[in-house]
Amino acid sequence: MKKQVQTTLEKIRPALQNDGGDVVLVDVEDDGTVKVQLTGACAGCPMATMTLKHGIERLLKQEIPGVKEVLSV
């Protein structure tokens, strides 16, 4: 599943990079939890939680049925 997550993150990465940020895949756990790190402008952005849950998590759940949750570490 890790490769699928990485491929899906590539779809959202350009939007994050346009705003001066990025996302790094840290880990994909067996229970479907995906751990990512927001970097650049995204790391300190007040909208980071919204980006994480309504952007990254929503896309990953939509494309990969085994994803249960996305956490920022």
C-alpha positions in Angstrom: 0.0 0.0 0.0 3.0 2.3 0.6 3.6 2.6 -3.2 0.0 3.4 -3.8 0.1 6.2 -1.2 3.2 7.6 -2.6 1.7 7.7 -6.1 -1.5 9.4 -4.9 0.5 12.0 -2.9 2.2 12.9 -6.2 -1.2 14.1 -7.4 -1.7 16.6 -4.6 2.0 17.6 -4.4 1.9 20.3 -7.1 -0.9 22.2 -5.4 1.1 22.2 -2.1 4.3 23.2 -3.9 2.4 26.1 -5.6 1.8 27.5 -2.1 5.4 27.0 -1.0 4.9 23.7 0.8 5.2 20.0 0.3 4.2 16.7 1.9 6.6 13.8 2.8 5.4 10.3 3.4 6.7 9.1 6.8 5.0 5.7 7.2 2.1 3.5 6.2 1.0 1.3 9.1 -0.7 -2.1 8.8 -4.0 -0.7 10.3 -4.4 1.8 7.4 -2.9 4.8 9.2 -0.8 7.0 7.0 1.8 9.3 8.6 3.0 12.3 6.7 5.0 15.4 7.4 3.9 18.8 5.9 7.0 20.9 5.1 7.8 24.4 3.9 4.9 26.9 4.1 2.5 24.1 4.9 4.3 23.2 8.2 3.3 26.4 10.0 0.2 27.3 8.1 -3.0 27.8 10.1 -4.9 25.8 7.4 -2.6 22.8 7.7 -5.1 20.7 9.5 -7.7 21.5 6.9 -5.2 20.6 4.1 -4.4 17.4 5.8 -7.9 16.2 6.5 -10.0 17.7 3.7 -7.3 17.5 1.0 -4.7 14.7 1.6 -6.8 12.3 3.7 -9.9 12.7 1.5 -7.9 12.0 -1.7 -6.1 9.0 -0.2 -9.3 7.4 1.2 -11.0 7.9 -2.2 -8.2 6.3 -4.2 -7.0 3.6 -1.7 -9.7 1.7 0.2 -7.3 0.5 2.9 -6.5 4.0 4.2 -8.3 4.7 7.4 -6.7 7.9 8.7 -3.9 10.4 7.8 -1.8 11.9 10.6 0.8 14.7 10.6 3.9 13.9 12.5 
